Amino acid sequence: MERDEELIERANRGDAEVFEELYRRYRDWVYRLAWRFTASEQDAQDVVQETFIYLLKKLPGFRLTASMTTFLYPAVKHLS
């Protein structure tokens, strides 16, 4: 399994499949966190969508300097 940093490098080069892998890896984590903030299934699903749109807009040029969850946490909290 590739490290997140490697996936981000590939995503920065335009590899769309990599973004799907990042989504599969982190969607459940994002959903659970969003649900804790919102206590709403629908709102949590919306936050998942908005969080990954936020990540997609960072590409190309995104540099992961911490863990992916450390990067995603503030986005999920804000979007919730």
N, C-alpha and C positions, 0 to 999 in steps of 0.2 A: 504494500500500500504506500502510495506516495505521500510525502509530508505536505502539509498545507502550503508551505513556502514554495515548494516545487509546483503545486497546482496553480498558485497565484502567478508564478512566472509564466506558465503555459497560458493562463487566461489572459495575461497582459499581451501575449503574442496573438490573441484572437481565437484560441481553441475553445469553442463553445461547449464541447463535451465536458471540459473541466469545470465550468460553472455549474453544470448539472450535478457533477460529483460533489462539489462544495455544498450545493443545495441539499442533496441526499444526506450528506454528513451532518449538517447542522440544522435542518428544518425542525426536527423533533425538539432539540435543545432550545431553539428560538421559540417554538410554540409553547413549551412548558414554562419558560421564563415570562413570555407575554401573558399567558394565562394567569400566572401568579400576580402580575401587575393589574390585569383587567378583570379577572374573575368572569370572563365571558368567552365562550367558545368562538363566536363570530368575530369579536374584536381581536382575539388572539390570532385567528386565521388571517385577518386583515394585516396585523402587525408582521406576521411571517412574510406576507407578500411585499409589504413596504420595506421591510428590512433587506430582502434580497434585491429589490430594485435599487435601494441605497448602495448595496455592495456592487451591483452591476455598473452603476454610474461612476464608481471609483476606477473602473477599468477603461482603457489601459492606463498604466502608470501607477497603480496601487503597489505599495510596498508594505508587506506584513512585518511589523517590527515587534510584535508580541504574539500571543496565541490568538487564534481566530475568535475564541469566545471572549477574550479581553477586548478585541476590536468590536465585536457585535453587541456586547452587553449595553454600552451607552446608547447605541442606536435603538435597541429594543426598548430600553427604558423610556427614551424620549418619544418614540412612536406609540408607546402604550398610553 
